[in-house]
Amino acid sequence: MGPVPELDDRAAACAERLRAADSVVLASHIDADGLTSAAIASTALSRADIPHEVVFKKQLDETEIASIAAMDCETVLFTDFGSGQLDVISRHVSAGDFEAVIADHHQPSAPGDCTDAVTDTDGYADFECHCNPLLVGIDGASELSGAGASYVLARALDAGNTDLAGLAVVGAVGDMQATSGQLTGANTAIVEEGIEAGVLEEGKDLTLYGTQTRPLPKLLEYSSDVHIPGISGDESGAIAFLNDLGLELRVDGEWRTWVDLSADEKRTVASELVQRALRRGVPAGKVERLVGTTYTLPTEPEGTELRDASEFSTLLNATARYERADVGVAVCLGERGEALQRARRLLANHRRNLSEGIEWVTEQGVTDREHLQYFDAGDRIRETIVGIVAGMALGSDGISREKPILAFAEKSETDLKVSARGTGPMVGRGLDLSVVVGEAARSVGGDGGGHDIAAGATVPAEKKEAFLDAADEIVARQLS
């Protein structure tokens, strides 16, 4: 029995199809979840002696699926996408272009959009070799990521593939599935297998990003999730706070990082941070988020981006979103020479672009509709990172956390990329951005999908206002 028993039969059917293939094209998405999905699947295929080629796509649409079909491949394995394109994929399968296996966690196509090769299951479109948690009642937005679906498939190919659990957790964390403070649902079974395999450690620690690599003052200065007045965004304030605790901040001229501190020093800093936040009026619910569950990869060197699941996932995002998915997947597959150095250079560039993007959005502000808010970055923010910027900007000065945010960026001369982000409380009230952007985009000749809390679409530039009208109306209906 695998880590997610509900998916066992589906994963077994997928594995059987792959074993029967003479060769496979493995197609995957370009974010951290997509890269880890591809690395898990590629490793499992290699271990099963199944010849394969890996390709990455920014998004999956009719044109990209046709380009995959043109590779003249017998079987295509789609990871971290494919479920939302069952209609197009099923047409290619019916035409004999290729056999398809899908390991994904996104919303499947509507049943009415699909050909006879697809049957209905609990309101979702289904497919013969389709490993998707949503089809068995597991939330694909919060309980199992694309990397998790790939891991379930890898375990079906060989029960000994539990050493891939660490990558599955990196994918889940990169897919923002630990925003409640820890991974939940089916993810927890993968965590347990990773711990048992010795590739993962779970613990309680400070949840600020950068505990492995950032100098202590920068760790506190850049703490954006929980804003602590006088420390967050204030370099001199962060240094003064640490100095007041009597900490030795440098050793041999080098700044110490969080992982350099002793257990007693860590307790002192965490305790004082919590007290400072409460004294400065930060709500107790937010203060609790300063300490939470962390996921560490113990086989990676301490003090590196690869040791912490959150930092690892950010490193991966910095590769594929700049057209270097090959670099990210090489790191996932264990390369630690030039590939890792190149990934680090891309990460530095990625952080700079995110910082400039957030600064631009906060300066320009957003435009309010009745039920949503949006900004149009044009060509100022890359379309591959505009969704990350939107999510980070949500709740900043002048940007409400009570409305979903839509971000536009130039995709081509005729099309706009749309990224939509919401919050857990919005989803709890009925928001489903996958439906919002999917329906609104299709109403103007575009297409889209994703998750309830985060989704994306492509729409004709000339139809932007009509798209916004439709999206605003759908959000109003969902939240009424």
Order of alpha helices (4+ residues) and beta strands (2+ residues): alpha-beta-alpha-beta-alpha-beta-alpha-beta-beta-beta-beta-alpha-alpha-alpha-beta-alpha-alpha-beta-beta-alpha-alpha-beta-alpha-alpha-alpha-beta-beta-alpha-beta-beta-alpha-alpha-beta-beta-alpha
